[in-house]
């Protein structure tokens, strides 16, 4: 599909490709199809001129938008592997991830570099935390406007006539996306060109199966929304950050398809948004009540999409089907074409299919994706989720893995510390959302004010994984090995938050 997208961009260069809203919500053209194609050409030529060749790895720390998409198109054309870098992961975690990925070059925009440099104190307030990109041991180049403190620009003037596309097979690595793991042993999902293409084809097929696919605008900012929409000639509007502006944007744009995470949907509904066409949501549980509210606010259809970094998408269910489901558990829908689903002996859902990741970086390939979700298949073969098996906290559509951050909480004076999730509250529409709580057991005789001060640094460096609350209490233990009892710790945290006495 990325090859088809390249042709589509060149066929109608004057057509609007990416839209952003004004404060009043009116659409403004951020980039045309021709500008996107030119950006991708320039980035590909610059990377080739730097000596990068098929199979090399490029780190990407660029905000979602036209430049990020153009970078990915350039990497695809040259057969390079892109390692996606998350500015919110915290410097220690990101440094370990870079060591594992081993990029030959890091591409970063000015905002990412500012968060790692002079603007670090401001970036902390925005939940961004990067290490000094210049001290990572690999070259850094600036994508987009270069400010005085930035690394040298990725020079797009070094164009080469007739730059050939790399001759790489479908089994070549395309993208690396980091997920769980620890600071010392990070874990990353590796998708090949074949699995990435299959995922985008599945998304396109899901849109088509849900009804008429038009060239009306689509609202959404993810790669799997941008590519299929632009390929069929539909402009993509990046969602406004402000809920009020988002509501105005939806009113003015009247998109054929809208993709927002459940937290963004709740914010938009709270701002009085009216929806149009089909609305899609994922990245976090979306109950029948939330999907029903979206339909009540004007959407013709409201879909919950079950997807993982390892396999996107796996299943989907429309609001009316979900509302009609009466059994126990959370109906995720029937597996999408090509996806095979079955529970293992412990009830953990296993998935496989053409869009499944090839392997985890540094590990052997495995045809089955172990989701960490407990699930069953009903009589109709639909996936019904029954809870999570793996240790993970889900907060506002973000997966937070405690094992990444707990070691940093063990500063002098801490006996034991765990991170747990407790229900966020807020009614049925917030079902599945959690608050992240650090339960810290001080050593006997430790001065608590000094301990709070000692923890402030590690807490700041956790970026978007910073806990909502820190509680000082004895951490419950269980089993012969006396490991932390996480369910008991979560119950303790919930009780303390409910009644702080």
C-alpha positions in Angstrom: 0.0 0.0 0.0 2.9 2.4 0.6 3.9 1.9 -3.1 0.3 2.7 -4.1 0.3 5.7 -1.8 3.4 7.0 -3.6 1.6 6.8 -6.9 -1.5 8.4 -5.5 0.4 11.4 -4.2 2.1 12.0 -7.6 -1.1 11.5 -9.6 -2.9 14.5 -8.0 -0.2 16.7 -6.6 -2.4 19.7 -6.0 -5.0 17.8 -3.9 -5.0 18.6 -0.2 -3.4 15.7 1.8 -3.1 16.7 5.5 -5.4 19.2 7.2 -5.1 21.0 10.5 -7.8 23.1 12.2 -7.9 26.8 13.0 -9.0 27.8 16.5 -12.5 28.0 15.1 -12.2 24.4 13.8 -12.1 25.4 10.0 -9.8 23.1 8.0 -6.5 24.5 6.9 -4.2 22.7 4.4 -1.0 21.6 6.1 0.4 19.7 3.1 -0.7 18.8 -0.4 -0.1 15.5 -2.1 2.7 16.9 -4.1 4.4 18.5 -1.1 4.3 15.1 0.7 5.8 13.4 -2.3 8.5 16.0 -2.6 9.3 15.7 1.1 9.7 11.9 0.8 11.9 12.3 -2.3 14.1 14.8 -0.5 14.5 12.7 2.6 15.2 9.5 0.6 17.9 11.3 -1.4 19.5 12.8 1.7 19.6 9.5 3.5 21.1 7.8 0.5 23.7 10.6 0.2 24.7 9.9 3.8 25.5 6.3 2.8 22.5 4.6 4.4 21.6 1.4 2.6 18.9 -1.3 2.8 18.9 -3.0 6.2 20.3 0.0 8.1 18.4 1.3 11.1 17.2 4.9 11.5 15.8 6.2 14.8 12.7 8.4 14.3 11.7 11.0 16.9 9.4 13.2 14.8 6.0 14.4 15.8 3.0 12.9 13.9 2.2 14.8 10.8 3.4 15.2 7.2 7.1 15.1 8.0 6.8 11.9 10.0 4.8 10.3 7.1 7.4 11.5 4.5 10.2 10.0 6.6 8.5 6.6 6.7 7.9 6.7 3.0 11.6 7.5 2.4 12.6 4.6 4.7 10.3 2.3 2.9 11.7 3.3 -0.5 15.3 2.7 0.6 14.6 -0.5 2.5 15.7 1.0 5.8 14.4 -0.1 9.2 12.7 2.7 11.3 13.0 2.5 15.1 10.2 4.6 16.6 11.4 6.6 19.6 8.9 7.7 22.2 9.9 11.0 23.9 7.6 10.2 26.9 9.4 7.0 27.8 12.1 8.7 30.0 15.8 9.1 29.3 17.0 5.9 30.9 14.5 3.7 29.1 15.1 5.5 25.8 18.9 5.2 26.1 18.5 1.4 26.7 16.2 1.1 23.7 18.6 2.9 21.4 21.4 0.6 22.5 19.3 -2.4 21.5 18.1 -0.9 18.1 21.6 0.3 17.2 20.5 3.1 14.7 23.0 4.4 12.2 21.3 7.8 12.4 18.6 9.4 14.6 16.1 11.8 12.9 14.6 14.3 15.3 12.5 17.4 15.0 13.3 20.6 16.9 10.7 19.9 19.6 12.3 16.5 20.4 15.7 18.0 20.6 14.5 20.9 22.8 12.9 18.4 25.2 16.4 16.8 25.5 18.3 20.0 25.9 17.6 23.6 26.9 13.8 23.0 27.4 14.1 20.0 29.6 12.5 21.7 32.6 9.5 22.8 30.4 9.4 19.4 28.8 9.0 17.7 32.1 5.7 19.7 32.6 4.5 18.4 29.2 5.5 14.8 30.3 8.4 14.6 27.8 11.8 13.4 28.9 14.7 12.6 26.5 18.4 12.0 27.0 20.9 14.3 25.4 20.5 13.2 21.8 24.0 14.4 21.0 25.5 12.0 23.5 23.9 8.8 22.2 26.9 7.7 20.3 25.3 8.0 16.9 24.7 10.9 14.5 21.6 13.1 14.8 20.0 15.0 12.0 17.2 17.6 12.2 14.0 17.1 10.3 11.9 20.2 9.7 12.9 23.7 10.7 16.3 23.8 12.3 16.7 26.1 15.3 20.2 27.3 16.6 20.6 24.5 19.2 19.6 21.7 16.8 21.7 19.1 15.2 22.6 19.6 11.5 19.7 19.5 9.1 18.9 16.4 7.1 19.8 18.2 3.9 17.1 17.7 1.3 19.0 19.5 -1.4 21.1 16.5 -2.1 18.7 15.0 -4.6 19.8 12.4 -7.0 18.0 11.9 -10.3 16.4 8.6 -10.7 17.1 7.4 -7.2 16.3 3.7 -7.3 14.0 1.9 -4.9 15.8 -0.7 -2.8 15.4 -4.3 -4.0 14.4 -5.9 -0.7 12.1 -8.8 0.0 8.8 -8.8 1.8 10.6 -10.5 4.8 12.9 -7.5 5.3 12.5 -5.6 8.5 10.4 -2.4 8.1 9.7 -1.0 11.6 10.7 -1.5 15.2 8.2 -0.4 17.9 9.2 -0.7 21.6 6.7 -2.1 24.1 7.3 -3.8 27.4 10.6 -5.0 29.0 12.9 -3.4 31.5 15.5 -0.7 31.3 18.2 -3.3 31.2 16.3 -5.6 28.8 14.0 -3.6 26.6 11.6 -5.3 24.3 10.7 -4.3 20.8 8.2 -5.5 18.2 9.7 -6.0 14.7 7.3 -5.8 11.7 8.5 -6.8 8.3 7.5 -5.1 5.1 5.0 -7.9 4.6 3.3 -7.7 8.0 3.2 -3.9 7.9 1.5 -4.0 4.4 -0.9 -6.7 5.6 -2.0 -4.6 8.5 -2.7 -1.6 6.3 -4.6 -3.8 3.9 -6.7 -5.2 6.8 -7.6 -1.6 7.9 -8.6 -0.7 4.3 -10.7 -3.9 4.2 -12.3 -3.1 7.5 -13.3 0.4 6.3 -14.7 -1.1 3.1 -16.6 -3.9 4.9 -18.3 -1.3 7.2 -19.9 0.6 4.3 -19.2 3.0 1.4 -15.6 4.2 1.2 -15.6 7.8 -0.1 -13.0 10.5 -0.7 -14.5 12.7 2.0 -12.1 13.8 4.7 -11.0 11.3 7.4 -10.1 12.6 10.9 -7.3 10.8 12.7 -3.5 11.0 13.3 -2.2 7.4 13.3 -0.1 5.8 10.5 -2.8 3.2 10.0 -5.4 5.9 9.3 -3.2 8.2 7.2 -1.9 5.7 4.7 -5.2 3.9 3.7 -7.1 7.2 3.5 -4.5 9.1 1.4 -4.1 6.1 -0.9 -7.8 6.3 -1.9 -7.5 10.0 -2.3 -9.2 11.2 0.9 -7.5 14.1 2.8 -6.7 13.4 6.5 -7.4 15.9 9.2 -5.1 15.8 12.3 -7.3 16.0 15.4 -7.2 19.2 17.4 -5.6 18.9 20.9 -8.3 21.1 22.5 -11.6 19.3 23.1 -13.5 22.5 22.3 -11.6 23.0 19.0 -12.0 19.3 18.2 -15.8 19.7 18.6 -15.8 22.6 16.2 -13.5 20.7 13.8 -15.9 17.8 13.7 -18.8 20.2 13.0 -17.1 22.0 10.2 -15.3 19.0 8.6 -18.1 16.4 8.9 -15.6 13.5 8.3 -16.6 10.3 6.7 -14.5 8.4 9.2 -13.1 9.5 12.6 -10.5 7.6 14.7 -10.1 8.8 18.3 -9.0 6.9 21.4 -11.6 6.4 24.1 -10.2 9.3 26.3 -10.4 11.7 23.4 -13.9 10.5 22.6 -15.0 11.3 26.2 -13.3 14.7 26.0 -15.1 15.5 22.7 -18.4 14.3 24.1 -17.9 16.5 27.2 -17.3 19.5 24.9 -20.6 18.8 23.1 -19.2 17.3 19.9 -21.5 16.0 17.2 -20.2 13.1 15.1 -20.8 12.2 11.5 -20.3 9.0 9.4 -18.4 6.2 11.1 -16.4 6.6 14.3 -13.6 4.1 15.2 -11.9 3.8 18.6 -9.2 1.6 20.1 -5.9 1.5 22.1 -8.1 1.1 25.3 -11.3 -0.6 26.2 -14.4 1.0 24.8 -17.6 -0.2 26.4 -21.0 -0.4 24.9 -22.1 2.6 26.9 -19.3 4.8 25.3 -20.0 3.6 21.8 -23.7 4.2 22.4 -23.0 7.7 23.4 -21.1 8.3 20.2 -24.0 7.0 18.1 -26.3 9.2 20.2 -24.2 12.2 19.2 -24.8 11.6 15.6 -22.5 8.9 14.4 -24.0 6.5 11.9 -21.8 3.7 13.2 -19.4 3.5 16.2 -16.8 0.7 16.2 -14.5 -0.6 18.8 -11.2 -2.0 17.4 -9.2 -4.6 19.2 -5.5 -4.3 18.2 -2.0 -4.7 19.5 1.3 -3.4 18.5 2.1 -7.0 17.6 -1.0 -7.3 15.3 -3.1 -4.4 14.1 -6.0 -4.8 13.8 -7.3 -8.1 15.2 -11.0 -7.7 15.6 -13.7 -5.1 15.5 -17.3 -4.7 16.9 -20.0 -2.2 16.1 -22.0 -0.5 18.9 -25.3 -2.2 18.2 -23.7 -5.7 18.2 -21.8 -4.9 21.4 -25.0 -3.6 23.1 -26.8 -6.8 22.2 -24.2 -9.0 23.8 -25.5 -10.4 27.1 -22.8 -12.9 28.2 -20.0 -12.2 30.7 -16.9 -10.4 29.5 -16.2 -7.7 27.0 -17.1 -8.5 23.3 -14.2 -7.6 21.0 -15.8 -8.9 17.9 -15.0 -11.6 15.3 -11.4 -12.0 14.2 -10.8 -10.0 11.0 -10.0 -11.9 7.8 -6.7 -13.7 8.0 -6.5 -13.5 11.8 -6.5 -16.7 13.8 -7.5 -16.6 17.5 -7.5 -19.2 20.1 -6.9 -19.4 23.9 -4.1 -21.4 25.3 -4.3 -23.8 28.3 -4.2 -20.9 30.7 -7.0 -18.9 28.9 -4.5 -16.4 27.4 -5.6 -15.3 23.9 -3.2 -16.2 21.1 -3.3 -14.5 17.7 -1.6 -15.1 14.4 -2.0 -13.9 10.8 -0.3 -12.1 8.0 -0.2 -8.8 9.9 1.4 -10.3 13.0 4.8 -9.1 14.0 7.7 -11.3 12.8 9.5 -11.4 16.1 10.8 -9.4 19.1 14.1 -7.7 18.5 16.9 -10.0 19.5 14.6 -13.0 19.8 13.6 -15.9 17.5 10.5 -15.6 15.3 7.2 -16.9 16.8 4.1 -17.3 14.8 1.8 -16.8 17.8 1.3 -13.4 19.5 0.7 -13.9 23.2 -1.6 -11.0 24.0 -1.6 -11.1 27.8 -5.3 -10.9 27.7 -7.5 -13.7 29.1 -10.3 -14.5 26.6 -12.6 -17.1 25.2 -14.3 -17.6 21.8 -18.1 -17.6 21.9 -20.4 -20.0 19.9 -20.1 -17.6 16.9 -16.3 -17.5 17.1 -16.2 -14.0 18.4 -13.4 -12.9 20.8 -14.7 -12.2 24.4 -12.1 -10.6 26.7 -12.1 -11.6 30.3 -9.3 -9.5 31.8 -5.5 -9.2 31.6 -2.9 -11.7 32.4 0.3 -9.7 31.9 1.4 -7.1 34.3 0.4 -3.8 32.7 -1.4 -0.6 33.7 -3.7 1.1 31.1 -4.1 4.8 31.6 -5.7 7.1 29.0 -5.1 4.7 26.1 -1.4 4.3 27.1 0.1 0.9 28.1 2.5 1.4 31.1 4.7 -1.5 32.1 5.7 -1.3 35.8 8.8 -3.4 35.3 10.3 -0.5 33.2 10.1 2.0 36.0 10.1 0.3 39.4 13.9 -0.1 39.7 14.3 3.7 39.5 12.1 4.1 42.6 14.5 2.1 44.8 16.5 5.1 46.1 18.2 5.1 49.5 15.6 4.8 52.2 13.1 2.7 50.1 12.6 -0.9 51.2 10.3 -1.9 48.4 8.3 -0.1 45.7 5.7 -1.3 43.2 3.5 0.5 40.6 -0.1 -0.7 40.4 -3.3 0.4 38.6 -6.5 1.2 40.3 -9.9 2.0 38.6 -10.0 5.6 37.6 -13.7 6.0 38.4 -15.8 8.4 36.5 -18.7 6.2 35.6 -19.3 3.3 33.1 -17.8 5.3 30.2 -14.4 5.2 31.9 -14.5 1.4 32.4 -11.0 -0.1 31.9 -9.2 3.2 32.5 -6.8 3.2 35.5 -4.8 5.5 37.7 -1.2 4.7 38.2 -0.1 4.6 41.9 3.3 4.0 43.4 3.2 2.1 46.6 6.5 2.8 48.4 7.6 1.0 51.6 10.1 3.1 53.4 12.9 1.6 55.4 12.4 1.7 59.1 13.5 5.1 60.5 13.6 6.8 57.2 12.7 10.5 57.2 9.7 10.8 54.9 10.2 14.4 53.8 13.8 13.5 52.7 12.5 10.4 51.0 9.9 12.4 49.0 12.7 14.8 47.9 14.9 11.8 46.9 12.1 10.4 44.8 11.3 13.6 42.9 14.1 13.1 40.4 13.2 9.5 39.4 9.5 10.5 39.2 10.2 13.4 36.9 12.3 11.1 34.6 9.4 8.7 34.2 7.9 11.0 31.7 4.3 10.0 30.7 4.5 7.0 33.1 4.7 9.3 36.1 2.3 8.0 38.8 -0.9 9.9 39.7 -0.2 9.3 43.4 2.6 8.1 45.7 1.6 6.2 48.8 3.9 5.3 51.7 2.8 1.9 53.0 4.0 -1.6 53.6 3.9 -3.6 50.3 1.9 -6.8 50.7 3.8 -10.0 49.9 2.6 -13.4 48.8 3.8 -16.9 48.1 6.8 -18.9 49.3 9.1 -16.5 47.5 7.4 -13.5 49.2 7.1 -11.6 46.0 5.0 -8.4 46.0 1.3 -9.2 45.8 0.2 -6.8 43.1 -3.6 -7.4 43.4 -3.3 -6.8 47.2 -1.2 -3.7 46.6 -3.7 -2.4 44.1 -6.5 -3.0 46.6 -4.6 -1.2 49.3 -3.9 1.7 47.0 -7.6 2.0 46.0 -8.7 1.9 49.7 -6.1 4.6 50.7 -7.1 6.8 47.8 -10.8 6.4 48.8 -10.1 7.2 52.4 -6.7 8.8 52.9 -7.0 8.5 56.7 
